[in-house]
Amino acid sequence: MSKPIVAIVGRPNVGKSTLFNFIAKKRVSIVEDLPGVTRDRIYMDAEWLGREFTMIDTGGIEIETTDRILAATRHQAQLAIEEADVIIFVVDGKTGITTADEEVAAMLRSTRKPVVLAVNKIDSPKDEPAVYEFYNLGLGDPIAISATNALSIGDLLDRVIELLPQTEDAEEDDDVIKVAFIGRPNVGKSSLVNALLGEERVIVSDIPGTTRDAIDTYFEKDGTKFILIDTAGMRRKARINQPVERYSVIRSLRAVERADVVLVVIDAVDGVTEQDKKIAGYAHEAGRGIIIVVNKWDLIEKDSKTALRYTENIRSEMAFIQYAPVLFTSALTKQRVQRISELVKFVAEQHAMRVQTSVLNQVIEDAIRINPPPTGRGTRLKIFYTTQAEVKPPTFIFFVNEPEIMHFSYLRYLENKLREAFGFEGTPLRLVVRGRKEEE
């Protein structure tokens, strides 16, 4: 099931990104003492008291503006609010209530979603009386915080956790393969879904756990059942005084979390872009099966080596998913579209593959004979035993004498040997190293 969403919103320069960075424990947002620095939404998984959630950092909301950059930022923030389960509304305790704060508060009240009012820049007890003014916003009890000094952030997160929706494990049909089509806008995701179905058809499903506005289409072919998840929530790029692409990706991220296999759809004309790599990277980190689908192949002038050159470029640009098969398609001409379901079924099987323990250890022993483990601090690494702990993705635990001297390059060697022996095409592998005393 996908994680609940927490959006941090407010007018410009109230400290949203500073708060976001502290909670995320990483400086993934730009923090600068200038209004309007954060113009794109930024996403980060976070955890508090055992509850996991996804945070969205947004640009500042300017309700009435003719500035194109601020208008686009407001639109991005509104999209984040639409997706959120809980909203943190950050205001400036030193400035007090502004007209913009009142307008944002009115917008938030109309959403009927849980809102936590965080009064920022309350850096010492003498600043606390300023908090009471914010009761006038009509959003409940304000919480005084200092994002810069990390004061009362725990109290804020406690309130957020209380308001998060309760997660329930929805019953799922293990026989159904969930397939997410993700990619940049206008690469042909919806067209591929319709071409695969053979008709213009999408079904908006209210299944428990389904992302709001996600489009799920049920499809059966040759006895195999699929749920095709079209990530229509991704927005067109905005050209705002500079050629910077800004995307709404939260629906796609949720779709990835729900999927067994992810189709990363690339525009054959544009080639691999930085955004393609970011989207594919999320699917890889989430441990999903991946297929790279190069759409609009009919628009490419070809010779006998065009597909080979294109594949080599993809392997170079997306080196982190070398295991993903590449399929060249055209939703317009239906070229190779029917191969999608066959390849998805194959990758789903690889993603769920479990290897017999005795066979697994024999493969590792053979690999060790060919290339002995490294040494470190005068000690040679010994691999005593290997077991497969999980599937989806296949996860292997190596019990060794000294985990600290297991070099990443040797782990990569072992991964390659596992792929040579068992395939695992289209699926990432998770390799975990533990000391022998951890075996129990």
C-alpha positions as CSV (number, residue, x, y, z in Angstrom):
1,M,0.0,0.0,0.0
2,S,1.3,3.5,-0.8
3,K,2.4,5.8,1.9
4,P,0.2,8.7,3.1
5,I,1.1,12.1,1.9
6,V,2.1,15.2,4.0
7,A,2.3,18.5,2.2
8,I,4.1,21.5,3.7
9,V,2.6,24.8,2.4
10,G,2.5,28.5,3.2
11,R,3.4,31.8,1.6
12,P,7.0,32.5,0.5
13,N,9.9,32.7,2.9
14,V,8.3,31.4,6.1
15,G,10.7,28.5,6.5
16,K,9.0,25.6,4.7
17,S,12.1,24.2,3.2
18,T,14.1,24.5,6.4
19,L,11.4,22.4,8.2
20,F,11.3,19.9,5.3
21,N,15.0,19.4,5.4
22,F,15.1,18.9,9.2
23,I,12.4,16.2,9.0
24,A,13.9,14.5,6.0
25,K,17.3,14.6,7.7
26,K,18.8,15.6,4.3
27,R,19.3,19.0,2.6
28,V,17.3,18.1,-0.4
29,S,15.6,21.5,-0.7
30,I,17.4,24.8,-1.5
31,V,17.3,27.1,1.6
32,E,18.0,30.7,0.9
33,D,16.7,33.9,2.5
34,L,14.9,35.0,-0.7
35,P,11.2,34.6,-1.5
36,G,10.4,32.1,-4.2
37,V,13.5,30.0,-4.1
38,T,11.7,26.7,-4.0
39,R,9.6,26.6,-7.2
40,D,9.1,22.9,-7.7
41,R,7.6,20.4,-5.4
42,I,10.1,18.1,-3.8
43,Y,9.3,14.7,-2.4
44,M,11.0,12.7,0.4
45,D,10.0,9.6,2.3
46,A,10.1,10.3,6.1
47,E,9.3,8.3,9.3
48,W,8.2,9.3,12.8
49,L,7.3,6.9,15.6
50,G,7.3,4.0,13.2
51,R,4.9,5.6,10.8
52,E,6.2,6.2,7.3
53,F,4.9,8.9,5.0
54,T,5.9,10.9,2.0
55,M,6.5,14.7,2.4
56,I,6.0,17.3,-0.3
57,D,7.9,20.5,-0.1
58,T,6.2,23.3,-2.1
59,G,7.0,26.8,-3.3
60,G,5.3,29.7,-1.6
61,I,1.6,30.4,-2.3
62,E,0.8,33.8,-3.7
63,I,-3.0,33.9,-4.1
64,E,-3.3,37.0,-6.2
65,T,-0.3,37.5,-8.5
66,T,0.3,38.3,-12.2
67,D,3.9,37.0,-12.0
68,R,4.2,33.9,-14.1
69,I,6.7,32.2,-11.9
70,L,4.6,32.8,-8.7
71,A,1.4,31.7,-10.5
72,A,3.0,28.4,-11.6
73,T,4.4,27.9,-8.0
74,R,0.9,28.4,-6.6
75,H,-0.5,25.9,-9.1
76,Q,2.2,23.4,-8.0
77,A,1.3,23.9,-4.3
78,Q,-2.4,23.4,-5.1
79,L,-1.6,20.1,-6.8
80,A,0.3,19.1,-3.7
81,I,-2.7,20.0,-1.5
82,E,-5.0,17.9,-3.7
83,E,-2.7,14.9,-3.2
84,A,-2.1,15.3,0.6
85,D,-3.7,13.4,3.4
86,V,-2.4,15.9,6.0
87,I,-1.3,19.5,5.4
88,I,1.3,21.4,7.4
89,F,0.6,25.1,7.1
90,V,3.7,27.1,8.0
91,V,3.4,30.8,9.0
92,D,5.9,33.4,10.2
93,G,5.7,34.1,13.9
94,K,7.8,37.2,13.7
95,T,5.8,38.8,10.9
96,G,2.3,37.9,12.3
97,I,-0.8,37.2,10.3
98,T,-0.7,38.7,6.8
99,T,-3.5,39.0,4.2
100,A,-1.8,36.2,2.2
101,D,-1.9,33.9,5.3
102,E,-5.6,34.5,5.7
103,E,-6.2,33.7,2.0
104,V,-4.2,30.5,2.2
105,A,-6.0,29.5,5.4
106,A,-9.4,30.0,3.6
107,M,-8.2,27.8,0.8
108,L,-7.1,25.1,3.2
109,R,-10.3,25.2,5.2
110,S,-12.3,24.6,1.9
111,T,-10.3,21.4,1.3
112,R,-11.8,19.8,4.5
113,K,-8.5,18.1,5.0
114,P,-6.6,17.8,8.3
115,V,-4.3,20.9,8.7
116,V,-1.6,21.4,11.3
117,L,-0.8,25.1,11.8
118,A,3.0,25.5,12.5
119,V,4.0,29.0,13.7
120,N,7.7,29.1,12.7
121,K,10.6,31.4,13.9
122,I,9.5,31.1,17.6
123,D,13.2,30.9,18.6
124,S,12.8,31.6,22.4
125,P,10.2,31.7,25.1
126,K,9.9,35.5,24.7
127,D,8.6,35.0,21.2
128,E,5.7,32.7,22.3
129,P,3.0,35.3,22.8
130,A,3.1,35.9,19.1
131,V,1.5,32.5,18.6
132,Y,-1.9,33.4,20.0
133,E,-2.7,35.7,17.1
134,F,-2.8,32.7,14.7
135,Y,-5.9,31.3,16.4
136,N,-7.7,33.9,14.2
137,L,-7.0,31.7,11.1
138,G,-9.6,29.2,12.3
139,L,-7.3,26.2,11.8
140,G,-7.2,24.9,15.4
141,D,-4.4,25.1,17.9
142,P,-1.2,26.5,16.4
143,I,2.1,24.8,17.3
144,A,5.1,27.0,18.0
145,I,8.2,25.8,16.3
146,S,11.7,26.9,15.2
147,A,12.7,25.1,12.1
148,T,16.2,26.7,12.2
149,N,16.8,25.7,15.8
150,A,14.9,22.4,15.7
151,L,12.5,23.4,18.5
152,S,9.2,21.5,19.0
153,I,9.5,19.7,15.7
154,G,8.7,16.5,17.6
155,D,5.4,18.0,18.9
156,L,4.5,19.0,15.3
157,L,5.2,15.5,14.0
158,D,3.2,13.9,16.9
159,R,0.2,15.9,15.7
160,V,0.8,14.9,12.1
161,I,1.0,11.2,13.0
162,E,-2.3,11.5,14.9
163,L,-4.0,12.8,11.8
164,L,-2.6,10.4,9.2
165,P,-5.2,7.9,7.9
166,Q,-5.1,4.5,9.4
167,T,-3.5,2.0,7.0
168,E,-5.4,-1.2,6.4
169,D,-4.0,-4.1,4.5
170,A,-6.4,-4.4,1.5
171,E,-7.1,-7.8,0.2
172,E,-5.1,-8.3,-3.0
173,D,-5.4,-11.0,-5.7
174,D,-1.9,-12.5,-5.9
175,D,-2.8,-13.7,-9.4
176,V,-3.2,-10.2,-10.7
177,I,0.0,-8.5,-12.0
178,K,-0.1,-4.7,-11.3
179,V,1.6,-2.8,-14.1
180,A,2.4,1.0,-13.8
181,F,3.0,3.1,-16.9
182,I,5.2,6.0,-15.8
183,G,7.2,8.6,-17.7
184,R,7.3,12.2,-18.7
185,P,4.2,13.9,-20.2
186,N,3.4,13.2,-23.8
187,V,5.5,10.1,-24.2
188,G,2.4,8.0,-24.9
189,K,1.5,6.2,-21.7
190,S,-2.2,6.4,-22.1
191,S,-1.9,5.6,-25.8
192,L,0.0,2.5,-25.0
193,V,-2.6,1.4,-22.5
194,N,-5.4,1.9,-25.1
195,A,-3.4,0.2,-27.8
196,L,-2.8,-2.8,-25.5
197,L,-6.5,-3.0,-24.7
198,G,-7.4,-2.5,-28.4
199,E,-9.9,0.3,-27.5
200,E,-10.1,3.7,-25.9
201,R,-11.0,2.6,-22.4
202,V,-10.1,3.6,-18.9
203,I,-11.8,2.7,-15.6
204,V,-11.6,4.9,-12.6
205,S,-11.6,2.4,-9.7
206,D,-12.5,3.0,-6.1
207,I,-10.6,0.0,-4.8
208,P,-9.3,0.3,-1.2
209,G,-5.8,1.6,-1.2
210,T,-6.0,3.0,-4.7
211,T,-4.5,6.4,-5.2
212,R,-7.1,9.2,-5.7
213,D,-7.6,9.9,-9.4
214,A,-5.5,6.9,-10.4
215,I,-6.8,5.2,-13.5
216,D,-6.9,1.4,-13.1
217,T,-7.9,-0.8,-16.1
218,Y,-8.4,-4.5,-15.7
219,F,-7.2,-6.6,-18.5
220,E,-6.9,-10.3,-19.1
221,K,-4.9,-12.0,-21.8
222,D,-4.2,-15.7,-22.3
223,G,-5.4,-16.5,-18.8
224,T,-3.2,-13.9,-17.1
225,K,-4.9,-11.0,-15.2
226,F,-3.4,-7.5,-15.2
227,I,-4.2,-4.2,-13.6
228,L,-2.9,-1.5,-15.9
229,I,-2.2,1.7,-13.9
230,D,-2.0,4.8,-16.1
231,T,-0.3,7.7,-14.3
232,A,-2.3,10.5,-15.9
233,G,-1.5,12.7,-13.0
234,M,1.9,13.8,-14.4
235,R,1.6,17.4,-15.7
236,R,2.9,19.1,-18.8
237,K,6.2,20.9,-18.5
238,A,6.1,24.6,-17.7
239,R,8.4,27.0,-19.5
240,I,8.8,29.9,-17.1
241,N,11.3,32.4,-18.3
242,Q,13.8,29.6,-18.6
243,P,13.8,26.1,-20.2
244,V,13.2,24.3,-16.9
245,E,10.9,21.3,-16.8
246,R,8.6,21.1,-13.8
247,Y,6.5,18.0,-13.2
248,S,3.8,16.8,-11.0
249,V,5.1,13.3,-10.1
250,I,3.4,12.2,-6.8
251,R,0.7,10.1,-8.5
252,S,3.4,8.3,-10.4
253,L,5.4,7.6,-7.3
254,R,2.3,6.1,-5.6
255,A,1.6,4.0,-8.7
256,V,5.2,2.7,-8.5
257,E,4.7,1.7,-4.9
258,R,1.5,-0.3,-5.8
259,A,3.0,-2.0,-8.9
260,D,4.7,-5.3,-9.4
261,V,6.2,-4.2,-12.7
262,V,6.8,-0.7,-13.9
263,L,7.0,0.3,-17.6
264,V,9.3,3.3,-17.9
265,V,8.0,4.9,-21.1
266,I,10.6,7.0,-23.1
267,D,9.9,9.1,-26.2
268,A,12.0,7.7,-29.0
269,V,12.4,11.2,-30.6
270,D,13.6,12.9,-27.4
271,G,15.8,10.0,-26.2
272,V,16.7,9.6,-22.5
273,T,16.3,12.8,-20.5
274,E,17.3,13.6,-16.9
275,Q,13.7,13.3,-15.9
276,D,13.5,9.8,-17.4
277,K,16.5,8.8,-15.2
278,K,14.9,10.3,-12.1
279,I,11.6,8.4,-12.7
280,A,13.4,5.1,-13.5
281,G,15.6,5.6,-10.4
282,Y,12.6,5.8,-8.1
283,A,11.2,2.5,-9.6
284,H,14.7,0.9,-9.0
285,E,14.9,2.1,-5.4
286,A,11.4,0.9,-4.8
287,G,12.5,-2.6,-5.8
288,R,10.0,-3.0,-8.6
289,G,10.4,-5.0,-11.8
290,I,11.2,-2.6,-14.7
291,I,10.8,-2.7,-18.4
292,I,12.1,0.2,-20.5
293,V,9.5,0.9,-23.3
294,V,10.7,3.2,-26.1
295,N,7.5,4.5,-27.7
296,K,7.0,6.4,-31.0
297,W,9.5,4.1,-32.7
298,D,7.7,4.7,-35.9
299,L,9.0,8.3,-36.0
300,I,12.7,7.2,-36.1
301,E,14.6,6.8,-39.3
302,K,16.2,3.4,-39.1
303,D,19.0,1.2,-40.5
304,S,20.0,-2.3,-39.5
305,K,21.8,-1.0,-36.4
306,T,19.5,1.7,-35.1
307,A,17.9,-0.4,-32.3
308,L,21.4,-1.6,-31.2
309,R,22.8,2.0,-31.0
310,Y,19.7,3.2,-29.2
311,T,19.9,0.3,-26.7
312,E,23.6,1.0,-26.1
313,N,22.7,4.6,-25.3
314,I,20.0,3.6,-22.9
315,R,22.5,1.3,-21.1
316,S,25.0,4.1,-20.9
317,E,22.5,6.7,-19.6
318,M,20.7,4.3,-17.3
319,A,23.6,2.2,-16.1
320,F,21.8,1.6,-12.7
321,I,19.1,-0.6,-14.4
322,Q,21.2,-2.7,-16.8
323,Y,18.9,-5.6,-15.9
324,A,15.8,-4.0,-17.5
325,P,14.8,-5.3,-20.9
326,V,14.2,-2.7,-23.6
327,L,11.2,-2.9,-25.9
328,F,10.7,-0.6,-29.0
329,T,7.0,0.1,-29.6
330,S,4.6,2.4,-31.4
331,A,1.2,3.0,-29.8
332,L,0.1,4.6,-33.1
333,T,1.0,1.7,-35.4
334,K,0.6,-1.0,-32.7
335,Q,4.2,-2.2,-33.4
336,R,5.2,-4.7,-30.7
337,V,2.5,-3.5,-28.4
338,Q,1.2,-7.0,-27.9
339,R,4.6,-8.1,-26.7
340,I,4.1,-5.9,-23.6
341,S,1.9,-8.3,-21.8
342,E,4.2,-11.2,-22.5
343,L,7.2,-9.3,-21.3
344,V,5.4,-8.1,-18.2
345,K,4.4,-11.6,-17.3
346,F,8.0,-12.8,-17.7
347,V,9.4,-10.0,-15.6
348,A,6.8,-10.5,-12.9
349,E,7.9,-14.2,-12.7
350,Q,11.5,-13.1,-12.4
351,H,10.6,-10.6,-9.7
352,A,8.9,-13.2,-7.7
353,M,11.5,-16.0,-8.2
354,R,12.7,-18.0,-5.2
355,V,15.9,-20.0,-5.5
356,Q,16.4,-23.3,-3.7
357,T,18.9,-22.7,-0.8
358,S,21.2,-25.6,-1.8
359,V,21.4,-24.5,-5.4
360,L,22.0,-20.9,-4.3
361,N,24.9,-21.8,-2.1
362,Q,26.5,-24.0,-4.8
363,V,26.4,-21.0,-7.2
364,I,28.1,-18.8,-4.6
365,E,30.7,-21.4,-3.8
366,D,31.6,-21.7,-7.5
367,A,31.8,-17.9,-7.7
368,I,34.2,-17.8,-4.8
369,R,36.4,-20.4,-6.4
370,I,36.7,-18.4,-9.6
371,N,37.3,-15.1,-7.8
372,P,38.1,-15.3,-4.0
373,P,36.7,-12.7,-1.7
374,P,38.8,-9.6,-0.8
375,T,41.0,-9.1,2.2
376,G,40.9,-6.2,4.6
377,R,42.8,-5.4,7.8
378,G,44.9,-8.5,7.3
379,T,41.8,-10.7,7.2
380,R,40.3,-12.5,4.2
381,L,36.5,-12.2,3.9
382,K,34.7,-15.6,4.3
383,I,31.2,-16.2,3.1
384,F,29.8,-19.0,5.3
385,Y,26.2,-19.2,4.1
386,T,23.7,-17.5,1.8
387,T,20.0,-17.5,1.9
388,Q,17.1,-15.9,0.1
389,A,15.1,-13.9,2.5
390,E,12.4,-12.3,0.3
391,V,11.0,-12.0,-3.2
392,K,9.6,-8.9,-5.0
393,P,12.5,-8.0,-5.2
394,P,14.6,-11.1,-4.6
395,T,16.7,-10.4,-1.5
396,F,19.7,-12.4,-0.5
397,I,21.5,-12.4,2.9
398,F,25.2,-13.3,3.0
399,F,26.6,-14.4,6.4
400,V,30.3,-13.6,6.6
401,N,33.1,-13.3,9.2
402,E,33.7,-9.5,8.7
403,P,30.9,-7.5,7.0
404,E,33.1,-4.4,7.0
405,I,35.5,-5.8,4.5
406,M,32.9,-6.8,1.9
407,H,33.6,-4.4,-0.9
408,F,30.8,-3.1,-3.1
409,S,32.6,-4.3,-6.2
410,Y,32.6,-7.9,-4.9
411,L,28.9,-7.6,-4.1
412,R,28.4,-6.5,-7.7
413,Y,30.4,-9.5,-8.9
414,L,28.2,-11.8,-6.8
415,E,25.1,-10.2,-8.2
416,N,26.3,-10.8,-11.7
417,K,26.9,-14.4,-10.9
418,L,23.4,-14.7,-9.5
419,R,22.0,-13.2,-12.7
420,E,24.1,-15.5,-14.9
421,A,22.9,-18.6,-13.0
422,F,19.2,-17.7,-12.5
423,G,18.3,-14.8,-14.9
424,F,16.4,-12.3,-12.7
425,E,15.8,-10.3,-15.9
426,G,13.9,-7.1,-15.3
427,T,14.2,-7.1,-11.5
428,P,16.6,-5.4,-9.1
429,L,18.3,-7.7,-6.5
430,R,18.9,-6.8,-2.9
431,L,22.1,-8.1,-1.4
432,V,22.5,-7.9,2.4
433,V,25.7,-8.7,4.3
434,R,25.6,-9.8,8.0
435,G,28.1,-11.0,10.5
436,R,27.9,-14.7,11.5
437,K,26.7,-13.8,15.0
438,E,23.6,-12.2,13.4
439,E,22.6,-15.4,11.7
440,E,20.1,-16.3,14.4
